[in-house]
């Protein structure tokens, strides 16, 4: 098995243990609004969860720890047996706003849980977990970008995957995702992302055969934001650089 984190046109990283899969969009059939969360250096604004497959909440209300949202899901599971298949899909939407004098550099995402595969079967019995990360920069150097100037960063995805043969009972799984905002958006040295829109699409899937069972659960999900502090001499250039970027984009 392989674990791979990919972002189109940016970078690829592979770690033994997991594998990539494609992710699609979801139809929103249910939605819950968790509200706003204020961290040490950033605010998470208008955090909502929606699902086209299950009743929400699946993630449950997070705790804010320094600059992290820490979710402890209680019912985010997928289960299949005797030839059935199951999909559990949930989407988190929010904005991240940097506090004064700070900028957003990285999103660190870590998720984990456990899974079970039992029975007499083949690789058609599977347990899978995946996340797709969509990010748009809507503010640079504290200057709000017009709708035609918003920077859409190529999506990144990561997935865990395991199959029969080979019995697994309550076996842990996990993977990290590092999303480098500055590198992905190709921002210049005086350009700093100060507000971003984030969509996290999370999916658990299981498939089974006539004499098998597959189960997978998400037990922990953390979104952590890294920030940078420009040098004091550069702070006065932030607004100027932001306005210059806006003018250049209008010309382009």
Helices and strands as residue ranges (DSSP letters): E 2-7, E 11-16, E 30-38, E 42-51, E 63-65, E 68-71, E 77-81, E 85-98, E 103-119, E 126-140, E 143-144, E 151-163, E 168-180, H 181-185, E 193-207, E 212-228, H 232-235, H 238-251
